[in-house]
Amino acid sequence: MGFQRIFWKYAHRRYQARTLSILPELAVGSWGLFFVFVYAGAFVAGWYPTLVEAAVALFLTGFPVGYCILHWRIRKEKAKGADALYRKLVSVSSFRRT
């Protein structure tokens, strides 16, 4: 089972009957971008992280920005129609041999 199938299956189950708001996307995206700027400023100032600090930096920036991008993709696909998430799930679920 590929990542796309898992992602669109989750999106269909969770968001098919809901109306999507842009507010969580903006909140989490601004949180992630804030920490991107904080860590970029620290790097410019000459700070080099240890392994633990780098892991925390990736957690504070990577997960929020990743969530923001994935939520944006779901919202963009759902805007195509009422059954767009189902059609996307079916399109990535085909059993084609490559």
C-alpha positions in Angstrom: 0.0 0.0 0.0 1.6 3.2 -1.1 1.8 6.5 0.8 -0.6 8.2 -1.6 -3.3 5.5 -1.1 -2.9 5.8 2.7 -3.0 9.6 2.6 -6.1 9.9 0.4 -7.9 7.1 2.3 -7.3 9.0 5.5 -8.4 12.3 3.8 -11.6 10.7 2.5 -12.5 9.1 5.8 -11.8 12.2 7.9 -12.8 15.1 5.6 -15.4 13.9 3.2 -18.4 15.0 5.3 -16.7 18.1 6.8 -16.2 21.6 5.6 -12.6 22.6 5.6 -11.4 25.8 7.1 -8.2 27.6 6.3 -7.7 28.7 9.9 -5.9 25.6 11.2 -3.7 25.6 8.1 -2.8 29.3 8.7 -2.2 28.8 12.4 0.1 25.7 12.1 1.8 27.2 9.0 2.6 30.4 10.8 3.9 28.5 13.8 6.2 26.5 11.6 7.4 29.5 9.6 8.1 31.4 12.9 10.5 28.7 14.0 12.0 28.5 10.5 12.9 32.2 10.9 14.1 31.8 14.5 16.5 28.9 13.5 17.6 30.7 10.3 18.5 33.8 12.4 20.4 31.6 14.8 22.3 30.0 12.0 23.2 33.4 10.6 24.4 34.5 14.0 26.8 31.5 14.1 24.9 29.0 16.2 25.4 25.3 15.3 23.1 22.9 17.0 23.9 19.6 18.7 22.1 16.5 17.7 19.3 17.0 20.2 18.8 20.6 19.3 18.7 19.7 15.6 16.0 17.1 16.3 14.0 19.7 18.2 14.4 22.2 15.4 13.2 19.6 12.8 10.2 18.8 15.0 9.3 22.4 15.6 9.6 23.3 11.9 9.1 20.1 9.8 5.9 18.7 11.3 3.9 22.0 11.3 5.0 22.9 7.7 4.3 19.4 6.5 0.9 19.4 8.1 0.1 22.7 6.5 1.1 21.4 3.1 -0.9 18.2 3.4 -4.0 20.1 4.7 -3.7 22.5 1.8 -3.6 19.6 -0.7 -6.8 18.1 0.9 -8.6 21.4 0.8 -7.5 22.0 -2.8 -8.8 18.6 -3.9 -12.1 18.9 -2.0 -12.8 22.2 -3.7 -13.1 20.3 -7.0 -16.5 18.9 -6.0 -18.6 17.0 -3.5 -17.1 13.6 -4.2 -13.6 14.7 -5.2 -11.9 13.0 -2.3 -13.5 9.7 -3.2 -12.6 10.1 -6.9 -9.0 10.8 -5.8 -8.9 7.8 -3.6 -10.2 5.6 -6.4 -7.7 7.0 -8.9 -4.7 6.1 -6.6 -6.2 2.7 -5.6 -6.1 1.1 -9.0 -4.4 -2.3 -9.3 -2.3 -1.5 -12.3 0.9 -3.4 -12.9 4.0 -1.4 -13.7 
